[in-house]
Amino acid sequence: MELLLKNRHLLKPLQSSIDIVIDILTLQAKNTERINQIYQDLLELDQRIHTGTKVLTEKLWQKGRNLIKDYDALVYSEVKQVIYNIPEAEKIMSYLNERSHFSFIDGFKARKILRKMERLYGAEAKQDLQNSLEGFEKDFQGNFFTKTRGELSTDEYVQFIHQMAEYEYKKNLLEICRNP
């Protein structure tokens, strides 16, 4: 993001695309911080159960479920936003590929930006994002629960996935706990 901000002047015709890509990169940075916090909170919860009460209470279960809901909503929403905005990044990469726009020195900067952007938004990254979205939209048996990828709002997705998880919890985990 810093590289893009510092060399924004190289991409004058694409300022709106740059703004969109910077917004996405900023979102991803904030989400990474939140994901790390969710992870730490889940570790603390696990420690409290294993070293403290050694009992998974309804309250602790619900706290863990809420943390996982936050994680699911955050990541699903981010993946959808990145995929949706890839065309803006592709405009920038296409412009950077056109060497005639740049002086000799600026050409080096443009190639450096291009390499970084290709890692984030190139063909391999797009496939990884699509695979990630597909993974989100499969049930526990591996079947898609949407007709097209990304069609659910984040709230709809979280509600659906957690209804599935609750069903599996009641069907499998509780049965195992009651009948060891």
N, C-alpha and C positions, 0 to 999 in steps of 0.2 A: 504494500500500500504506500509506504514511504517513497519508494522508487517512482511510482506512478504520480504521486503528489509533487515530488521534486521536479519531475520532467513533464509536467502537464502542458507546458508551453509547446512541446513537440507535437501535440495533438489538438491544436486549436479548433479544427473543424468538428471535433468529436466531444466537445465539452459535456453535453448531456449524457453521452454514453460513459464518459469518465466518472461523472457524478454517480451514476447508477452502480457502476462497478465498485467505486469507493464505498458507497452505502452498503453494498453486499459484503465487502471485506470487513467493514466496521461491524456489521451485524455478526459475522462469523467470529470475530475476535471477542465480542461481548458474549456470544453464546458459548464459546470455549470456556470463558471464565465461569459462566453459570453451570455448565456441564461438570467442570471440576468441582464446584461447590456441591452439586447434587451427589457426585461420587463420594466426596468426603462425608456428607451427611449420611449416606447409605453405609459407609464404613463404620461411622460412629454408632449407628443403629445396630449394626451387626455385632459390634463389640459389646454394646450394652446388653444384648440378648445372650451372647456367649459367655461373658464374664460376670454378668450381673444376675438377672433373674433366671436365666436359662429357660425362659418360657416366652413363646411368641404370643403375646396378647392381641386381642382385636385392635386395641389402640396402636400398638407397634406395627401390626400388619397394615393398618390403614395409613399410618405415616409413611411406611415404605411404598405402598401403592401410590400415594400422592406424589412422592418424589419421582417415581417411575413415570407417572402421568406427565409431570413437568418435563422430564427428559424426552419422552415420546413426542410431546407437542412441540418442543423446541427444535428437535432434530428434523422431524417431518416437515415442519414449516420452513426451516432453513433449506432443506434439500429442494423443496418445491420452488422457493424463491430463487435459488441459484440456477436451477434448470430454466425457469421462466426468463431469467435475465442473461442467459448465455449469448443470445443474439447481439446484445450490446457489447459484450466482451469480444465476440467475433468481429464486429465492426472495427474495434480498436486493433485487433491482431491483423486484420486484413490491411488496414492503413499502415501499420508498422512494417508489414512485409513489403510494402511498396517503397523500395529504397530511394526512388527519385525525390521523395518529400524531404530528405534530410541531407545536411552537409556531412562531410566525412566524420567529424567528431560526433555529431548527433546520431549518425548511423550506428555507432557503437552503443550508445545509450538506448536507441530504439531496439536493437537486437537483444540487449539485456532485458528490457521490459518484455519483449516478445517471448523470450525463453521462459520467464517467470509466469506470464499469462498462459502460455501453452500448457504448463504444468497444472495450472488451476482450472483452465477452461478448454483445453484441447480435446482431441478425440478420445484419448484414454480417460481423461477426467470426466468427460460427458458420459462415457459408458459406465464408469464407476458410480456416478450420480444416478444414472438410470437403474443400475442394478440395486443400488441402495433403496431407491423409491419402490422398486418391485418387491424388495425384501420387506419393506414396511407394509405393503398391501397384500400380504399373503396370510392366510390363517395358519393354525398350528399344523395342519396337514399339508401345507405347501400350495394351497389353491388360492387364486386371486379372489378377493372379495369386492373388487371394483372392475368395471368393464374397461375403463381406460385409466392409465396411471395418472395420479394427481388430481382426480376428479373430486375428492372429498375436501371439505374445508378442514382446517386443523381441528376444530371442535368436533366435527362429525367423526373424523379419524380417531381421535382420542376416546370418544364415547364408544365407538364400535370396538376398538381393540381392547378396551378395558372390560367391556361386556363379555368378549371372548375369554379374556383372562379369568374373569370371575367365574364363568361357566366351567372352565378347565380346573380351576382351584376347587370348586365345589364337587365336581365330578371325580377328579382324580386324587388330589392332595388330601382333602378331608376324608375321603374313603380309606386311603392308605393309613392315615393317622388313627382313624377309628377302628380299623380292622388290620392290625399289623401282621 
